[in-house]
Amino acid sequence: MKEILFKGKTEKGVWLSGDIFTDIQTGNSMIMLVVRDGEDNFDEEINECQQAFVVDDDTVRQFINRRDTAKEDVFELDIVAFTVDGGDFDGEAGVIEYDEAQSAYCVNQYSSFDFYEEKNIHASYFFKPGGYCGDYGSHEFIYSIKVIGNVFDNPELIKCDVF
């Protein structure tokens, strides 16, 4: 069964994941924490008695139903390193985004990137059944991914100057 989770950043700068809803009295987006078997999603900076937290709407991202090599959840707008043909992580990186034309999540590499303005995609790699990815224009496949940041906290990790 597909797990549906969202992630958002609180005003204190803490990332939380869980179910999302809108507070009907204030109109704020809220994250309701989800605790998995034996995991503790609470941060020390957060009052453990509270279960739902206001998050910045602009930072809300959806879980793409995949985990990386460290078994960390992967969300939209995460920056990931990836390996091609089962090799080592060798500097290839891209941004997890949803491609509406393909109705699928993909890893986009950019020749230039400005989150709020123009983005020039250099290459897109799509997730295929069985957990592998592939560039629809070639036969290279991404065998594994590792989350190294996100576009909000680590925009410098988007390696535009190599293209």
C-alpha positions as CSV (number, residue, x, y, z in Angstrom):
1,M,0.0,0.0,0.0
2,K,1.3,3.4,-0.9
3,E,2.3,5.5,2.1
4,I,1.2,9.2,1.9
5,L,3.3,11.6,3.9
6,F,4.1,15.2,3.7
7,K,7.1,17.2,5.1
8,G,7.1,20.9,6.0
9,K,9.3,23.4,7.9
10,T,8.1,25.1,11.1
11,E,8.7,28.7,11.9
12,K,11.6,27.5,14.2
13,G,13.2,25.8,11.2
14,V,12.4,22.2,12.2
15,W,11.5,19.8,9.4
16,L,8.5,17.6,10.3
17,S,6.8,14.8,8.4
18,G,3.3,13.4,8.7
19,D,-0.2,14.0,7.6
20,I,-1.1,17.4,6.4
21,F,-4.3,19.4,6.9
22,T,-5.5,23.0,7.0
23,D,-6.6,24.5,10.3
24,I,-10.1,25.8,9.4
25,Q,-9.9,28.6,12.0
26,T,-6.6,30.1,10.9
27,G,-6.1,28.7,7.4
28,N,-2.6,27.6,8.4
29,S,-1.1,24.4,7.0
30,M,-0.4,21.9,9.8
31,I,1.6,18.7,9.9
32,M,0.2,15.9,12.2
33,L,3.2,13.8,13.3
34,V,3.2,10.2,12.3
35,V,5.1,7.7,14.5
36,R,6.2,4.5,12.8
37,D,6.9,1.3,14.6
38,G,9.3,2.2,17.3
39,E,10.4,5.5,15.7
40,D,10.3,8.8,17.5
41,N,9.6,11.7,15.2
42,F,9.7,14.3,17.9
43,D,12.5,16.9,18.0
44,E,14.0,18.0,21.3
45,E,13.1,21.6,20.4
46,I,9.4,20.7,20.1
47,N,7.0,20.3,23.0
48,E,6.2,16.5,23.0
49,C,2.7,17.1,24.3
50,Q,1.7,18.8,21.0
51,Q,0.9,16.6,18.0
52,A,0.2,19.1,15.2
53,F,2.4,22.0,14.1
54,V,2.1,24.9,11.8
55,V,4.4,24.7,8.8
56,D,5.3,27.2,6.1
57,D,3.1,26.4,3.0
58,D,6.0,27.1,0.6
59,T,8.1,24.3,2.2
60,V,5.4,21.5,2.1
61,R,6.6,18.5,0.0
62,Q,5.2,15.1,-0.6
63,F,6.9,11.7,0.1
64,I,7.6,10.0,-3.3
65,N,7.1,6.5,-1.8
66,R,10.8,5.7,-2.0
67,R,13.7,5.5,0.5
68,D,17.4,6.2,-0.2
69,T,20.4,4.0,0.5
70,A,20.3,5.1,4.2
71,K,16.6,4.1,4.3
72,E,15.6,7.8,4.7
73,D,12.3,8.9,3.2
74,V,12.7,10.8,-0.1
75,F,10.5,13.9,-0.7
76,E,9.8,16.2,-3.6
77,L,12.5,18.9,-3.9
78,D,15.1,16.8,-2.1
79,I,18.5,17.0,-3.7
80,V,19.9,13.6,-4.3
81,A,23.2,12.1,-5.3
82,F,22.8,9.0,-7.5
83,T,24.8,6.2,-9.0
84,V,24.8,5.1,-12.5
85,D,25.2,1.4,-13.4
86,G,25.8,0.4,-9.8
87,G,29.0,2.4,-9.3
88,D,30.0,4.7,-6.5
89,F,28.4,8.1,-5.8
90,D,30.5,10.1,-8.1
91,G,29.2,13.7,-8.0
92,E,26.0,13.2,-10.1
93,A,23.2,15.1,-8.3
94,G,19.7,16.3,-9.1
95,V,16.4,17.5,-7.7
96,I,13.4,15.2,-7.1
97,E,10.4,16.8,-8.9
98,Y,7.1,15.7,-10.3
99,D,6.8,15.6,-14.1
100,E,3.2,16.2,-15.1
101,A,3.7,15.2,-18.7
102,Q,5.0,11.7,-17.6
103,S,2.8,11.6,-14.4
104,A,5.8,10.5,-12.5
105,Y,8.5,11.6,-10.1
106,C,11.9,12.2,-11.6
107,V,15.4,13.4,-10.8
108,N,16.2,16.5,-12.8
109,Q,19.7,17.8,-13.4
110,Y,19.9,21.5,-14.3
111,S,22.2,23.6,-16.5
112,S,20.9,26.6,-14.5
113,F,18.6,26.7,-11.5
114,D,16.7,29.5,-9.7
115,F,14.0,28.1,-7.5
116,Y,11.8,31.2,-8.0
117,E,12.6,31.9,-11.6
118,E,13.8,30.1,-14.7
119,K,15.1,26.5,-14.6
120,N,16.9,24.9,-17.5
121,I,16.8,21.2,-17.3
122,H,19.9,19.4,-18.6
123,A,18.6,15.8,-18.1
124,S,15.7,14.0,-16.4
125,Y,15.8,10.5,-14.9
126,F,12.5,8.7,-14.2
127,F,11.8,6.0,-11.6
128,K,10.7,2.8,-13.3
129,P,8.9,-0.2,-11.8
130,G,11.2,-2.3,-9.6
131,G,12.9,0.7,-8.1
132,Y,15.3,1.5,-10.9
133,C,15.5,4.8,-12.7
134,G,16.3,5.6,-16.3
135,D,16.8,8.5,-18.7
136,Y,14.0,7.9,-21.3
137,G,16.5,9.1,-23.9
138,S,19.3,6.6,-23.1
139,H,19.8,3.2,-21.6
140,E,21.7,4.3,-18.5
141,F,20.0,3.6,-15.2
142,I,20.2,5.1,-11.7
143,Y,20.7,2.2,-9.3
144,S,20.6,4.1,-6.0
145,I,20.0,7.5,-4.6
146,K,21.1,9.3,-1.5
147,V,19.5,12.4,-0.1
148,I,22.1,15.1,0.4
149,G,19.9,18.1,1.0
150,N,16.9,20.0,-0.3
151,V,16.4,23.1,-2.4
152,F,15.4,25.2,0.7
153,D,18.3,24.6,3.0
154,N,21.0,23.6,0.5
155,P,20.6,25.3,-2.9
156,E,24.3,25.3,-3.4
157,L,24.2,21.5,-3.8
158,I,22.5,21.9,-7.2
159,K,25.6,21.6,-9.4
160,C,24.7,23.8,-12.3
161,D,28.2,24.9,-13.3
162,V,29.3,21.4,-14.5
163,F,27.1,21.5,-17.6
